Amino acid sequence: MTKSSKDLHERLQRVVDTIAMVDTHEHIPPEETVCGRESSFFDFFEHYVSSDLVSAGMSRESLERMRNRTNGLSLDERWALMAPYWPYARTTGYGRAMLEYMHDLFGIDDVNEHTYREISARIREAHQPGWYRHVLKDKANIDTALTITWPGQSVVVDRDLFRAVPILDHYAMASTRAELEALEAESDCAIQTLDQLLAALETQLDAFVEQGIAAVKIFLAYRRTLRFEAAARATAARCFDRIWLSQVQDLRFEDMKPLQDFVIRHLIGLATDRGLPIQIHTGLQEGNGNYLENSKPTLLTNLFMEFGDTRFDVFHAGYPYVGEVTALAKNFPNVCADLCWIHAISPTVAEQTLDQWLETIPLNKILGFGGDSNYVEGAYGHGKIARRSTVHVLAQKVEAGYLTEEEASWVARRILRENALEFFALDAR
């Protein structure tokens, strides 16, 4: 790197580091949950690196024993389960991100057989009230993080740090009367007909709106295809009746799909009427073993065409179907392309994707960062990678003459902050 190139990178890095980012996607639990338990290094294997350990050959049984904090195993025994596979996972994007945030937040130079005990001790010491604010605000410079809440979880979050995005897919996915009865308990509504199911869903959504949610998440690519057909109400009602009469899960996907499609489309309409965007998982499913083709972004094309007033946030760049998300965001005014999670999967892919998007998609439709982590530490680590990757791409664009340095600084502010503020109607701070 020449001196002029190095100077450009450093100037852009200073600009990017001052941006209070909007983090479009996290899975971070409440701080009191984390601070109220006996933490260790092995708590950081709920996802991501754990998937690479399994991919490298670790058995699911060994993984569950290693990361189960209540199984009575010592730290040494848990490390022994992980040690044969860690050398192969530490070189992936997930592994490098973990090494980075362990170093920056806990002062550990490496994760190995000599350091896991000390890491655990420092994690226990750090996990005290105020840790989240220190990591997100002081270290990561994140203005607001949108965090997913699962069925049954409260959407009341610390509004200085987070905005909640609930998953309501389970109203579409009930397959037995017992599951419908669970929805009755959750919503405090009787659910014995399709109309009552839709009313319960609306009641739940309205309660969440009152509590300040920022969007609604569709998570179904982990369980089924993203192709949601237009189903007649009468057909959906017949499907519901079959489920209501079912004491066991004996219906095929083909039997239930019209109801699922109808309810999801109804949910999209309800959210749109309330001014809420829809976030949709596309592309790679976290974990090991799934039907990747279920998550192809182009399966959503009919929704984008029919729900023209809905703001859709298409997640994870659709990886590995990046080109599909690129084309969809370029083609549809109501579709935004989101880089969330990609910086942890592969910084190289993140840079290649952003480079392509800057040339293809109108700038106000690019959302440049979402950590997609179960840990506040992951939000920090993935955010640091996102800033660095953004600088690399923008510096190359300036050096190639595609952007001026002034334009590059403006682009950074748009994709890391201002686009998300506008898209999710968030208050700037």
N, C-alpha and C positions, 0 to 999 in steps of 0.2 A: 504494500500500500504506500503510495507516495505521500509526501507531507501534506500536500493540498487536499488529497483524498481523506487523510486522517483528520485534518482540521475540519473538513466538512462533516464527517461522521460525528466528531465531538460537538460541533455546534448544533447539529440536529438532535443528538442525544440529550443535550441540555434542554432544548425546547420540549422534546417528548417527555422528559422526566418531570417537567413542571405541570403536565396535563393531569388534572384530577379525573381519572378515567371512570367511565360508566361500564361496569362489569355486567354483561347481559345474561349471564347464566352461571349459577352456582347451586350446590346441594348442601350448604353449610348448616349444621344443626345449631340450635340456640347455645349461646355461650355457657349458660348454666348447666347444660347437659355435659359439655366437655369438661368444665371445671369441677363438676361434681363426681368425677370418677377417677380411679387410679390409672393414670395414663402411662403409656410406654411407647417406645419406637414402633412396636408391632401394631398399634392402633392405626397406623398409616397404610394398612394393607386391606382396607375395605374394598378398594377398587384400583384400577389402572396398573400399578406395578404388580399387584397380585395376579392380574390377568396374564402378564408377561411371564411370571414365574410358572404358572400352569402351562402356558404355551411352550416354555422351555423344558417341561417334563415333570414338574411338581404335581403330585396327586391332589385332587380336590380334598381328600380326607386330610392330608398333611397340611394343606393351606388352612382349612377350617380349624384344625388343632392349633396352628401357629398363631392365628389372629383372634382366637377366642380368649378374651381377657379373664374369663371365669372358669377356665378348665383346669386350673391348678398347676399348670406347667411353669417352670422357672424361666427367666429370660434366657438362660443358657440352653435350655431344652428347646425353646422356641427358635432361637438362632440356629441350632443344629438342624432343624427341619428346613430352614430356608437356605442355609449356607451353600448347599450344592448347586443351587439354581441362580443365586444372586449374581454371580459373575456374568451370566448371560443376559440378565435383565437390566443390569446397570448401564448398558450401552444404548438402550432404547431411549426414545424421547421421554417416556415415563420415568425411567431410571435416572436420566440426567437431571430432569426437573426436581426429583426428590433430592438428589445430591446437592443441588443448588440451594434449595430452601433449607435443608438441614444445615448447610454451611452458614448461610446468611442469618438465619433466625436463631440458631442454637450454637453457632461457633464451632462446628465439627467439620474438620477438613475432609473426612472420608467416612463412608459407612463400611465397616469391616468387623472382623472378629475381635478387634481391640477396642472398638468404639461404641458398640451398640448399648452397653450398659451405661456409659456416660451420657449418650444421647437420651436414653430413657430418663435418667435422673434430671437432665436439663429440661426435658419436656414437662415432667411433673412439676418442676419448679416454676416454669413459665405459665402453666395453665391455671391462672388465677384471674379473678374479675379484672377487666381492663385489657386483657390480652388481645381480644378481637380488635378493639379500637387501636391499639398499638400497631398491630400487624396491618390492618386494612388502611388506616389513615396515615400513621407515622411512617411506616415502611413501604407500603404498596402505593400510597397516594391514590386510593380508589374512593371516588365520591360516593357512589351507591352501587351495591351489588344486588342484582335480582336473583333471589334464591327460591328454589323449588320447594313446595310443601306437598307432602304425600297425603293420600286419603286418610282422614282422621286426625291430621295434624292441624294445629292452629295456624292461621295466617297472620296472627299478631306478631310482629317482629320489631326489632329495634330500628325505628325509622331513621335514625342518624346514620345507620350503616346499610340497611337492607330495605328492599321491597319484595313482598311475597308474590310468587306465581304458582297458583295451585294446579294440581293435576286432577281433572274431573272425569277422566276416561272410564272410571269404574262404573259410572252410571250407564255407560253403553255396554259394558262387558259382563254384567251379571248373567250367569248361566244356570242358576238354580233358584228355587224359592228361598233357600237359606241366605243366598247372597242378596236377594231382594229385601229380605227381612233385615239384613245388616244395613242396607241403605235406608230403610225406614228408621232404624235407630239413630243413624247418623244425621238424617235430615229432619227427624221428628215429624214425618209426613207418612200417611198411609200410602202404600204402593201396591195396588192390586190390578191396575190397568195401565196401559201405555200413557194415557193422559196424566195419570197420577205420577208416573215416573218422570215425565217431562216437567210437571209442576214442582216435584221435589228437587229436580236439578236446578230449576229456575230459582227456587227458594234459597238453595245453597249458594248459588252464584251471587244472588243479590246480597246475601249476608256477607260474602267475601268482598263484594264491591264496597259495602259500607265500611269495611275494615281496611280498605286502601290497597287492594291488590293492583299490580301493574300490568298483568297480562294473564292469559290462560295457556297452559301447556298441553299439547297432545303428544303422548308418549307411546302410542300404540305400535310403532314400528318394531318394538321388542316382542310383540305378541301376534302380529298379523300384518297383512299388506296395508300400505297407505292408500290404496285405491278405494275411495269412499263413493259408492254409486248413489244415484238418486233413487230412493226406495219409496214406494207409495205408503201412506200412513196405514192403510188397511193391511198391507203386507207386514209392516212392522208390528202392528197390533196383534196379528196372528202369531208372529214369532214370540212376542211378549207372553201371550197366553200359554204357549207351549212351555216356556221357561217357568212361568208361575205354577204350572201343574207338575213341574219336574222336581222330584225329591233328590235325584242324583244328577250328576253332569253327564247326560247321555245324548246330548244333541251335538251334531257335527258343526264345524265352522260354517259350512254352507247353509245350515239351518238357521244359524244365529246372525249371519252377516247382514241381512237386510235391516234388522233391528239396530245392530251396531252402527251401520252406515247412517241410518235415519237419526239416531240420537246424536252422533258426532256432528252431523250437519246442523241439527237443531241447536247444539251447543255453540257452534260457530256463529249462527245467527243471533243467539242471545248475547254473546260476547260483543259482536259487532254493534248491536243496538246500544250497548253500554259503553261504546268507545274503546273497548279493550282489544289489543293486538292478540294474535294467536302465534305462539311459539311451537314449532314442530320439529321433533327429532327426525333427521334423515341421515342416511349413511351408516357407517360402522356402529354396531351395537357394542357397548362396553361389556366385558366379560368374555367367556369362551363358548363358542358354539351357538350359532343362530343362523337364520335365513337372511342373508344380506340383501337378497333381491327384494325382500318385503319393504325395504327402506329407500328404494330408488326415488329420488326427488320428482322425476317426471310423472310418477303415479299420482301426484297431486294436481296435475294440470287442470283437470275438470273443476276442482275446487277453486283454483285461482281464476278461472274463467267465470264461474257462476257466482262467486262471492267477490264481486269487483270492488265493493266498499270495505272489505275486510283487509286489515294490515297483517300480512303474514311474515313472520321472522323464521327463515329456513335455516336450521341449525347445522353446525359442524361442517360447513361448506359441502355437505353431501358426501364427504370423503368415503369411498374412493370415486364417487360420481361427481367430481368437482365441476366438470364441464356442464353437467345438467343444471346445477345451481346457477352457474354463470349465465347460461342461456335463459333460464327462467327469470332471473332478476333483471336481465337486460330487456326481456320481452314484456313482462307484466309490471305495470306501475305500482301494484299493491304488494309486491314481493321484495323483501330485503334479504340480502345474503349475509350470513353471520359466520365469523371465523371462530366462534367459541369451541373450545377443546382442541382445535387443530394445533395450536402452539405446543401442546404437551404431546400429541401424537407424533408430530414431526415438525420441528422448526423449519426444515427445508421445504416441506410441503406448504406450510403456512406462508413462507416468503414467495414461493412460486405462485401460489393462489392469489395473494394480494397483488403481486406484480401483474398478473393476468386481469384481475378485477379492475385495477386502476385504468386499464386500457379498454375495458369492455362495458362496465356497469357505471351508470351515473353515480357520482361520488356520494350523494346523499342517501344511497341505498346500500352502503357498505357499513356493517357493524364489525369493528376491528378487534374486539376482545371480550371473551367470556372464559373464565377459568374452569368452570364445570368440575369443581372439586368438592369432595366431602369434607374438606378441611380448610380452615382459614389460611393455614400455611400454604396449601396448594394454590389458593387464589393469589397469594403473594408471588410464589414461584412462577406460576404460569403468566402472571402479569409482567414480571420482569422479562421473561422470554418474549412476550408480545411486544413490549417496548423496543427491545433490542432488534427483533425481526423487522419491525416497522421502520426503524432507522436504516437498517441495511437496504431495504427495498427503496426507500425514498432517496437515500444517498445515490444509489445506482441510477435512479430516474433523473436526478439532477446531473450527475456526471455524463449521462447519455444525452442530455439536452432535452429530455422529455418534459421535465418540470424545472422551474426556477427554484432557487432555495426558498424564496418567500412562499411560492405555491406549495412546496413540500411541507413547510411548517403549518400552513392552513389545512392541507390534506390530513395531517396527523391529528389536528384538533377536531376535524370533522369525524374521522372514523373512530377515534378513541373516546370521544365525549359527546360532541354536539349532535351527531346523528341519532344517538340513542336517547338523548334528552328529548329530542323532538318526537321520535318514533313512539316512545313510551309515555309521552306527556309528563315528564318528570320535572320537578322544580330544581332549577340550578342552585348550587350552593357554593 
